[in-house]
Amino acid sequence: MTIRPESKPWVVQKYGGTSLGKLLDEVCGTIIPSYLEKYNVAVICSALSGTTKSSGTTSLLLDCLQCAEVVGMESIGCIEAAIDSIRDAHLDKLHSFQAYSSNTSDFPLNETVVSVVNDCEEIRKFLLAAQVVGDLSPRTKDRVLSLGERLACKVVAAALTIKEGIPARVINLDNIVAEVFGRSLPDQEAEFERLGTGFYHQLAVKIGSIVSESTDAVPIITGFFGLMPNSLLRCVGRGYSDLCGAMCAAGLTAIEYQIWKEVDGIFTADPRKVPSARVLATVTAEEAAELTFFGSEVIHPFTMEQLYKSGIVLRLKNVLSPSGSGTVIYPSAPETDRQVNGTVQERPTGVIFMLSNGYHGQSQSRRRPTAITSKEGLTLINVACNRTTKSQSFLASVFSQLERNGLVPDLVTTSERNVSLAIQASNDFVIGNKLVLDLQKFGSVSFVLFLLFTADLL
């Protein structure tokens, strides 16, 4: 029996920039097509990365933003070179599809090429204009960074359409926040403060409705999801595409959310440092959050919140080994039946699976350690309050400075007039960010770098 596309369950797949940059053929030629027979597939794209993270699209755009805030010919040259590099990298990908493009299908390829060039030139003009002023607002910076995801989606859609003959459509979520909460920035900020995580739940509903409008083409969705109040980077951070995928999965009531990387899943330790480390078949959502906090680049913390609320399974998979089972994370919330397109489906409970992997009881507690992870380069900062500062305002002022510098302490100890902070940053970083000078407004400051790494045993 042929299953109509609209009756298929949804699977959401998020691909990182390295996978799209180096393994595009595997993603578009093998992995996505293998799921389309049984599922509707929604694809979330991060910005393409190069051979190193520093040469990736997002890193180059961040360099552009720094240059745009400094007046001078050197800064102009930096912007020009970075945008040229971004444009050429994406055009090289598109030109590699030329061999698969017949005379009748030249138009989609040419149209994509023109679109990529236009997007890059628009951002170039924008940055050069901003460079004259020497200042960029946080939300304006977000708009510049969105270029990476937009270009990546166009390349992936072209690869599916031209090389594989699979219809694909690009969905740009640049304006999703304005569509849900209106264009007034004060109104957006008020709703963000009032709703908390519910802000993302409302975005998820809207994303789901947009993606599910048509199942005739594979939706290729930007991991960048709009100009958030106070900036997407400030609200979420660089892992925002993980959260975008989770919101998409929640909005579509997907049966599974997959994050594809170049590793088999979550390991018991860093395999680069511990050769005997093995892949974990499953961990709890709480353990995944702990691993992320203690230095492992697993998933964005907000991602688990979305999946927990929606009861959606998360699976970490390897682009280089698509047939592997990866690491599965079942939602900690109680499992119940749900309706998908009017059909009641049973959600996989995972109880027996987790029990067989050492997790017991309703709390899913584990009787032995799960994994070891570490953070290197911890700096201990001690701040002693001066006599002119009130103790209650002293603590608020210290943490306000950390917020401004984008630093989250791993460990905090306080007394009435002293605070000690352990942060993952080098001494050079602390000095370079003028953090010491900022903190010296409130008291005397000393700091020391730990040469040894700390480890957390889960």
N, C-alpha and C positions, 0 to 999 in steps of 0.2 A: 504494500500500500504506500502510495506517495504521500509524504507529510507536507501539508501546505506550510510555507515559510512562517506565516503568522502563528501557527500552532506549535512551532518549535520552542523549546526553552532557550533562554538567553545565557550565554557565557561571556563574561567580560575579560579581556586580556589586556594587560598593561605591559608595554615594552620599554625598557630603559634606553637611554641614548647610545650606549655602547653596543647593544644588540642591534639597533637600527643602523648604526654607523658601520659596523663590521660584518654583521650577519643578516643583512637584509634579504638575501636570497633564501636563507633557511626560514625566515619569518614569513615571507610572502609566498614562497614556492612550496613549502612543506607544511608548516605548522598551521597557519590560518586555514588553508584548503582542507586539511584533515579534519577540522571541526565543523565545517560548513554543512556536511551531509546530515548531521544530527542536531545541530544547534544554529540558532542565530548568534552571530559573533559580533560584539562591539569591541573595537580596538582603540586603546588609549595610547597616545604617543608622547614620549618625552622628546626634548630637543636632541638632535644627533650629536654624538660625541666622536672625537677623533681617536687616534691611537693612545692619547693620554687625556686625562680629565681636563688639564689646563688648555688643551687645544680644541675642546668641545665648543659647541655653539654657545651654550649658556655662559661658559667662562669667558669667551671672547666678547659677548655682549656686556658682561660685568666689567671687563676692561674698558669697553667703550664708554660706559657710564662714568667710570672714574676719570677718563680723559675729558669727557664733556663738561666736567666741573672745574677744569683747569684751562685758563686762557693761554693760547700760544700756538705757534706753528707745529711744535712737537706733538701736541695733543691732537691737532687736526690730522696729522699724519698717522697717529695711532688709530683714530676712528676710521680713516680711509682704508688702512691696511686690514683692519679687523673685519669690516663689512665686505671688502673684496674677498677675503678668505672664506667668510660664511657663504657668500653668493656662489663662489666658484666650487666649493665643496658640494653644494646641493645640485648645481648644474652638472657637475661631473657624474653624479648619480643618475640624473635624468638622461644625459647623453648616452649612458651605458644601455638604456632601454631602446635606443634607436634601431638596433638590429631586429627587435621584435615588432617594430612599428611598420606596418604596410602602408601603402599609399592612402588607403581608406581610413587608417587610424592615426595619421600624422597630426590631425587637428588636436586631439586630447594632449599629446605630448607637447606640441608647440604652445598650446594654451597654458599648460603648466609651467613651461619655461618662462614665458612672458610674465606670468603671475609671480613667480619666484623673483625675477629681476625687479619687477615693480615694487614688491614688498620690501626688498633690500634697499632700493633707492629711496623709498619713502622714509625708512628709518634713518638712512644716511643723512638726508636733508634735515630731519627732525633733530638728530644729534648735533649736527654742525650748527644749527640755529641755537640750540641749547648751550653749545660751547661758547657762543658769543656772550650769552648772559652769564654763564658760569655757574648755573644752579639748576637742579632737577628735583621736583617733588617726588616723594615715595611712590605715588600712584603713577606718575609719569614714567618712572623707572620700570614699573610693572609692565606698562604698555610696550616699552622697548624689549623687555625680556620675552614677551609673548611671541615675538618674531620666530624664535627657535621652534616652538611647538607648531606654529602655523606652517612653516617650511617643511618640517618633518612629516606632517600629515599629508601634504601635497605630494611628497616623494613616495610615501607608502601607498597612497591611493593610485598614483601613476604606475607603480610597480605591480599592483594587483590587476589594474585594468588593462595595461598594455602588455605586460609579460605573461600574466596568468589568465587573462580573459575573464576575470572576475569583476563585475561591476562594483565600484566603490564610490562613496561620497564623503567629502570632508565636512565635518561639523565644527565650526569655530565657536568656542564658548567665551570669547572676549567680553561680550556684553550680558552675560547670564545674570550677574548680580543686579544690574539695572533693570532687566526684564522682570525679575522677581520682586525687587524692593523699590523700584522707581529710580529715577536719575538723580534725585536730590541726595547729595552726600551726607548732610545732617540726618536725613531720614534713614539712610543706610547705616550710619554709625549708631543711631538710636536702636534700630532693630538688632544690630550685632550685639550690643550690650544687653538688650532685653532677652534675646532668645538663647544666647550662649551657643551650645552645640546644635540647638534647634535651627540655627541659621543655616547650617550645612544640610540639615534634613530637608528644609524647604528648597534649597538649591537642587538636592537630589531628585525631588519630585519633578521639578521643571526639566532637568537633564533627561530623566527617563521619558518624559512625554515627547521631547524633541527627537531623541534617538529612535523611539519606537514608531514614529510617524510613518516610516516606510521600511519594509524588509526586502525590497527589490535590490538593494545595494548594501554592501558592507559599510557600516558607519565607521569612519576614521576620525577620532575625536581628539581635539587639542587637550593635552594635560594641563594647560593653563586655563583656569576657569573664571576669568573676569577680573575686573579691577575691584579688589576687595577694599572695604573701608580701612584706612590706615595702611594699605599696601598688602598684597598677597604674601610677599616675602616676610613681612613683619608678623602677619597673622598666622601663617602656616610654615614658611621656610621653603628651602629648595626642594623638599620632597613633596611638593604640592601635587604632582601628577599621580602619586600613589593614592592620595585622598580623592582626587578627581575620579579615578577608577572605582574607588569604593562607593562614591556617591552615585556614579553611573550604575553600578551593580545594584545598589539599594533602590534606585528609581525604576529599574527594569525588573525588580524582583528576580534577579538572576539566580541560577542554581549554584554558580560558582564564580569566584573572582580569582583570576590567575595573574600573578606577577612573574614575568619571565626575565631571568637573569642569565649569567654565564657560569653559574654554580648550581649544583644539584639540589640545594635547599639550605636549611640551617644545619650547621655542623656542631658537634660536641665541643669543638674548639676551633681556633683559626688553623685550617689545614696547612697554611704556609709556615706556621710555627710549630705545629704539632702534627707530624706525619701520620700518626695513628688515629687522628680525628675521623669520625664517621658521621654520615648523614643521619639526622633524626627524622623518623617517619612522621612524627607529630610533636607539637608542643601546644601548650595552652595559650590563649590570647594574652594572659597576664605575663607569661614567660617571654613571649615575643616582645612585649612592650619593655620588659626589663632588659632584654638583650640589646634592644635598640638604644635604650638610655645609657647602657654601659659600654657603648662603643661599636657594636656590630651594626653594619648598615643593612638592617633587615627590612623593616617597613616603617612608614611614618606613624607616629602614635595616634594621630587623629583617624587613621584608616581603621584601626580596630574598633573605635567607637561607632563608626558607621556600620560595620559588619555585625557588631554585637547587637545593635538596635534592630537590624534587619534579619538576623539569623542566617547570614550567608557564609558559606565555607570559603576560606582563603587557601589557595594552593600556590606554593613557590616552585617554579619549574625552571629547567635548564634548556636554553635555546639549543645548545650543542648536543643535548640528549633528550629529545622531545618525548620519547617513549618511557622515560623514567617517571616514577610516581611522585618524586619531589617530596617536599614537606607540606603536610596539610594541617591547617589550624581550624578546628571546629569552633563555632560560636559558643561562648560560655552560657549564653541564655538558654532556658529550657526549649527543647525542640518541639514544635507543633506542626500540624499540617497547615498548608496554605493554598491559596488559589492562584493559578497562573493562567491568564486568559480564560477564566471561567472553569478551568479544570483543576480539581483538587490533586495536589502532588504531595508525596511524602518527602520530607526533607531528610537527607541522610543523617542518622543519629550520631554515628561515630563512637557510641558508647563502648561497644565491644572492641572496636579498633583501638581506642585509647586505653582500654583496660589491658589489652595484649601488649601495649607499649609502656606499661608501668604506671598508669594513672588510675587512681582508685576513688570510688565514691562520687557523690554528687558534686563535691568540691573539686574533683579531678586533681587531687593531691598526688605527688609523686614520692615514692619511697627512697629514691636515690637522686643524687645531683643530676641535673639535665645537661648543663653546658658551662664552659668557662669562657669568659670574655674579658677583655682588658682595655684600659685606657692608658695611653702613654703621654708623657709631657704634661703632667699636672703641675700647676703653679698654686702655691698657697699664699694667699694675700691676707695680711693682718692689718686691721684698721682700728686705731685707738681714738676714741672721741675726744676732741679738744674741749676746753672748759667753756667755750662760748656757745656750744651747741647743746640743745636740750636732748636728752637721751631718747625720747620718743620720736623726735624728728630725725635723729641720727640714723637709726636703722632704715627708716623710709628713704632717706637721702642716698644711702649706700646702695640699696637695691634699685633705686631709680636710675642711678648711674650704670649699673649692670644692664638694666633694660635698654638704655640708650646705646650701649656698646654691643648689644645683641649677645650677651653672655649669660649662660645658665649655670649656676654653681652645682657641682656634684655633691658637695658636703658643706654644711653651714653650722658653725657653732657661735653662740652669742652670749654675752652678758649685758649688763645694763649699759656699759660704755665701751664695749669692745665687740668686734665681730671678726671671725676668721672664715675665709672662703677658699674652697678648693675648686679650681676651674681648669678645664682642659684647654690650656693655651701655654705657649712658650713665653719666657720672659720678654723676648723681643716683641711678641704680639701685644703683651700688656703695655709695654712702654710705647710701642708704635701707635696704639689706639688712644694714647694720652689718658689711659684709665687711672694711672697713678696720680697724675696732676689733677684729674677730676675728683678723685677720692681725698686728696690732700686738703680740699676745701673744708672737710668735715673733721679731720684729725690727722695724726701721723700714720704713715703707711710703710709697711715692709713686706717683702715678698721673697719667695724662694722656689726654685724649680726642683721638682722631684725627678731624679734621673732614672729611678726604677719605676716600673709600671705597677699599677694596682689591678687586682683581678677580682671579679665577682663570680661566685660559684652559685649557680641556680639549681 
